[in-house]
């Protein structure tokens, strides 16, 4: 059965629950609105370091894409995903993200000067540089400290360089290490995205259904509750389960997804339960989140 069959069956313009982070589908839950406000605050205030974390699949990348849609032409943007490596590699990732060519033989000092010259030339042209680093938990302590050193460029009244980091909960744990206390001190704003609760899960599912032309009742309340219990409120897992449930319902010529359909998916082994999220250490930069609340 094709996905076109299931969209036609329910009268949808397109699939409501794809796994791609499409900003057109963004659901402004209370947590996502606050996380976006933190990102916007960091951008507008030209904060040197802004950090947003959350479990895998909670919508961090979608928020970044929504933020980038609001960026104006005074911003020179570099987007880095899944950067890894040793000292010096980060600068090459940064220069590549900004479309600044750097000869392979260039040493670390020359790379840094090359980067500094570019930032200063952008500032002279009335622009400032923003680096967005997704999945920043992969950087490690050494590369995070290297990022902090890059922010030393901001020595005068104007911030020439801003860095926005998004990542999994491990990033928050990493930042709280004693050797990164100077890095933590540079973080102006931070927010941690929690999974949805049951009412938010229901609102999210209805939002997705109505966004593609549905009436929002194609998935029953009892099915939504079971979806929440099985996914832990993680948006990506909700999408995966709802998408498969709609396929099953359409194949059975049903006009709604009920609780039996969700149970059938698990009996057939098509959906795996997400692992328990790791414990998140409480740290002093949570003060930023509490202040936002």
C-alpha positions as CSV (number, residue, x, y, z in Angstrom):
1,X,0.0,0.0,0.0
2,X,1.4,3.4,-0.9
3,X,1.4,6.4,1.4
4,X,-0.8,8.1,-1.2
5,X,-3.4,5.5,-0.5
6,X,-3.5,6.4,3.2
7,X,-3.6,10.2,2.6
8,X,-6.4,9.8,0.1
9,X,-8.3,7.5,2.5
10,X,-8.4,10.1,5.2
11,X,-8.5,13.1,2.9
12,X,-5.2,14.5,3.9
13,X,-3.2,16.9,1.6
14,X,0.0,15.1,2.8
15,X,1.3,12.8,5.5
16,X,0.7,14.5,8.9
17,X,3.4,12.6,10.8
18,X,6.6,12.5,8.8
19,X,9.9,12.2,10.7
20,X,11.5,15.2,8.8
21,X,11.9,18.4,10.9
22,X,9.6,20.6,8.8
23,X,9.1,24.1,10.3
24,X,5.7,24.3,8.6
25,X,4.5,21.7,11.1
26,X,5.9,23.3,14.2
27,X,3.7,22.9,17.2
28,X,4.1,25.7,19.7
29,X,3.7,23.8,23.0
30,X,4.5,25.8,26.1
31,X,8.0,24.3,26.3
32,X,8.7,24.9,22.6
33,X,7.5,28.5,22.8
34,X,9.8,29.1,25.7
35,X,12.8,27.3,24.1
36,X,12.2,29.4,20.9
37,X,12.0,32.6,23.1
38,X,15.4,31.7,24.6
39,X,16.9,31.2,21.1
40,X,15.4,34.5,19.9
41,X,16.6,36.3,23.1
42,X,20.1,34.9,22.5
43,X,20.0,36.1,18.9
44,X,18.5,39.6,19.6
45,X,20.7,40.3,22.6
46,X,23.8,38.9,20.8
47,X,24.5,36.6,23.6
48,X,27.9,34.9,23.2
49,X,26.6,31.4,24.0
50,X,23.0,30.1,24.0
51,X,22.2,26.4,24.8
52,X,19.0,24.4,24.2
53,X,19.0,20.8,25.1
54,X,16.4,17.9,25.0
55,X,16.0,14.3,24.4
56,X,16.4,12.8,20.9
57,X,13.3,13.6,18.9
58,X,11.9,16.5,21.1
59,X,12.1,19.0,18.2
60,X,15.4,20.9,18.7
61,X,16.3,20.8,15.0
62,X,12.9,22.1,14.0
63,X,13.2,25.0,16.4
64,X,16.6,25.9,14.9
65,X,15.1,25.8,11.4
66,X,12.2,28.0,12.5
67,X,14.8,30.4,14.0
68,X,16.8,30.5,10.8
69,X,13.7,31.5,8.9
70,X,13.6,34.7,11.0
71,X,17.2,35.6,10.5
72,X,17.8,38.8,8.5
73,X,20.5,39.8,6.2
74,X,22.6,41.4,9.0
75,X,23.5,37.9,10.1
76,X,26.2,35.7,8.5
77,X,25.1,32.2,9.4
78,X,27.1,29.0,9.7
79,X,25.3,25.8,10.5
80,X,27.2,22.8,11.8
81,X,25.8,19.3,12.5
82,X,27.5,16.4,14.1
83,X,30.9,18.0,14.3
84,X,33.6,15.7,15.7
85,X,37.4,15.7,15.9
86,X,40.4,17.0,17.8
87,X,41.8,20.5,18.5
88,X,42.0,22.4,15.2
89,X,39.3,20.4,13.5
90,X,36.6,22.6,14.9
91,X,38.0,25.7,13.2
92,X,37.9,23.8,9.9
93,X,34.2,22.8,10.6
94,X,33.5,26.5,11.3
95,X,35.2,27.9,8.3
96,X,33.5,25.3,6.1
97,X,30.1,26.2,7.5
98,X,30.7,29.9,6.7
99,X,31.9,29.0,3.2
100,X,35.4,30.4,3.9
101,X,38.0,28.4,2.0
102,X,41.1,27.4,4.0
103,X,44.1,25.6,2.5
104,X,44.6,22.1,3.9
105,X,48.2,22.9,5.0
106,X,47.1,25.8,7.2
107,X,48.2,25.3,10.8
108,X,46.0,26.1,13.9
109,X,47.3,29.7,14.4
110,X,46.8,30.5,10.7
111,X,43.3,29.0,10.8
112,X,42.4,31.1,13.8
113,X,43.8,34.3,12.1
114,X,41.9,33.4,9.0
115,X,38.7,33.1,11.0
116,X,39.3,36.3,12.9
117,X,39.9,38.2,9.7
118,X,36.6,37.0,8.3
119,X,34.6,37.9,11.4
120,X,36.2,41.4,11.4
121,X,35.5,41.9,7.7
122,X,31.8,40.9,8.2
123,X,31.6,43.4,11.1
124,X,33.0,46.1,9.0
125,X,30.3,45.4,6.4
126,X,27.6,45.7,9.0
127,X,27.1,42.0,9.6
128,X,27.8,39.7,12.6
129,X,28.5,36.0,12.6
130,X,26.3,33.4,14.2
131,X,27.3,29.8,14.5
132,X,24.6,27.2,15.1
133,X,26.0,23.9,16.2
134,X,23.4,21.0,16.3
135,X,24.1,17.8,18.2
136,X,26.8,19.7,20.2
137,X,27.1,16.9,22.8
138,X,29.4,15.2,20.2
139,X,32.0,18.0,20.5
140,X,33.5,16.9,23.8
141,X,35.1,19.1,26.5
142,X,38.1,20.1,24.5
143,X,36.1,21.4,21.5
144,X,33.7,23.2,23.8
145,X,36.6,25.0,25.4
146,X,37.9,25.9,22.0
147,X,34.5,27.4,21.2
148,X,34.8,29.5,24.4
149,X,38.1,30.8,23.2
150,X,36.5,31.8,19.9
151,X,34.1,34.0,21.9
152,X,37.1,36.0,23.1
153,X,36.8,37.9,19.8
154,X,34.0,39.8,21.5
155,X,36.3,42.1,23.5
156,X,34.6,45.5,22.8
157,X,31.1,46.9,23.1
158,X,29.8,44.9,20.1
159,X,29.4,41.1,19.9
160,X,31.0,40.1,16.7
161,X,30.4,36.3,17.2
162,X,27.4,34.4,18.6
163,X,27.3,30.7,19.2
164,X,24.1,28.7,19.6
165,X,24.4,25.1,20.7
166,X,21.6,22.4,20.7
167,X,22.1,18.9,21.9
168,X,21.0,16.0,23.9
169,X,21.0,15.9,27.8
170,X,24.6,14.8,27.8
171,X,25.5,18.3,26.7
172,X,24.1,19.8,29.9
173,X,26.1,17.2,31.9
174,X,29.2,18.1,29.9
175,X,28.9,21.8,30.6
176,X,28.7,21.2,34.3
177,X,32.1,19.6,34.5
178,X,34.6,21.6,36.6
179,X,37.0,22.0,33.7
180,X,34.2,23.8,31.7
181,X,33.2,26.2,34.4
182,X,34.5,29.2,32.3
183,X,32.4,27.9,29.4
184,X,29.3,27.7,31.6
185,X,29.9,31.3,32.8
186,X,29.7,32.5,29.1
187,X,26.3,30.8,28.6
188,X,23.8,33.7,28.7
189,X,20.6,31.7,28.1
190,X,19.7,28.0,28.4
191,X,16.6,25.8,28.2
192,X,15.9,22.1,28.4
193,X,13.0,20.7,26.4
194,X,11.0,18.1,28.3
195,X,8.8,15.4,26.5
196,X,5.1,16.2,26.2
197,X,2.6,15.4,28.9
198,X,-0.7,13.7,28.0
199,X,-2.8,16.9,27.3
200,X,0.1,18.3,25.1
201,X,0.4,15.0,23.3
202,X,-3.3,15.0,22.4
203,X,-3.1,18.7,21.3
204,X,0.0,17.9,19.2
205,X,-1.6,14.9,17.4
206,X,-4.8,17.0,16.6
207,X,-2.6,19.9,15.4
208,X,-0.8,17.6,13.0
209,X,-4.0,16.1,11.7
210,X,-5.8,19.4,11.1
211,X,-2.7,20.9,9.6
212,X,-3.0,18.5,6.6
213,X,-6.8,18.9,6.2
214,X,-8.1,16.4,8.7
215,X,-10.7,17.1,11.4
216,X,-8.4,16.1,14.3
217,X,-10.6,13.1,15.3
218,X,-8.9,10.5,13.0
219,X,-7.2,9.2,16.1
220,X,-9.4,8.5,19.1
221,X,-8.7,9.8,22.7
222,X,-8.1,6.3,24.0
223,X,-5.6,5.6,21.2
224,X,-3.9,9.0,21.9
225,X,-3.5,8.0,25.6
226,X,-1.9,4.7,24.6
227,X,0.4,6.5,22.1
228,X,1.5,8.8,24.9
229,X,2.2,5.9,27.3
230,X,4.2,4.0,24.6
231,X,6.2,6.9,23.4
232,X,6.9,8.8,26.6
233,X,5.7,12.0,25.0
234,X,8.7,12.2,22.5
235,X,7.4,14.0,19.4
236,X,9.5,11.9,16.9
237,X,8.2,8.6,18.5
238,X,4.6,10.0,18.4
239,X,5.1,10.7,14.7
240,X,6.4,7.3,14.0
241,X,3.6,5.5,15.8
242,X,0.8,7.7,14.4
243,X,2.1,7.3,10.9
244,X,2.0,3.5,11.1
245,X,-1.3,3.5,12.9
246,X,-2.9,5.5,10.0
247,X,-1.4,3.1,7.5
248,X,-2.9,0.2,9.5
249,X,-6.3,1.9,9.8
250,X,-6.4,2.7,6.1
251,X,-5.5,-0.8,5.1
252,X,-8.4,-2.1,7.2
253,X,-10.8,0.5,5.7
254,X,-11.3,2.1,9.1
255,X,-12.1,5.8,9.3
256,X,-10.4,6.2,12.7
257,X,-7.4,4.9,14.6
258,X,-8.6,3.2,17.7
259,X,-6.9,1.6,20.7
260,X,-7.0,-1.9,19.0
261,X,-5.0,-0.5,16.1
262,X,-2.2,0.7,18.4
263,X,-2.1,-2.6,20.2
264,X,-1.9,-4.4,16.9
265,X,1.1,-2.4,15.8
266,X,3.0,-3.5,18.9
267,X,1.8,-7.2,18.6
268,X,3.2,-7.2,15.0
269,X,6.5,-5.8,16.3
270,X,6.5,-2.8,14.0
271,X,7.2,-0.3,16.8
272,X,9.9,-0.5,19.4
273,X,9.6,1.3,22.7
274,X,12.1,4.1,23.3
275,X,14.8,3.5,25.9
276,X,14.5,5.2,29.2
277,X,16.0,8.7,29.1
278,X,19.3,9.2,31.1
279,X,19.2,11.0,34.4
280,X,19.8,14.7,34.0
281,X,22.1,16.2,36.6
282,X,20.8,19.3,38.3
283,X,23.2,22.2,37.8
284,X,23.4,25.9,38.5
285,X,22.6,27.0,34.9
286,X,19.1,25.8,35.5
287,X,18.6,29.2,37.0
288,X,18.1,30.6,33.5
289,X,15.2,28.2,32.9
290,X,13.6,29.0,36.2
291,X,13.9,32.7,35.5
292,X,12.2,32.2,32.2
293,X,9.3,30.5,33.9
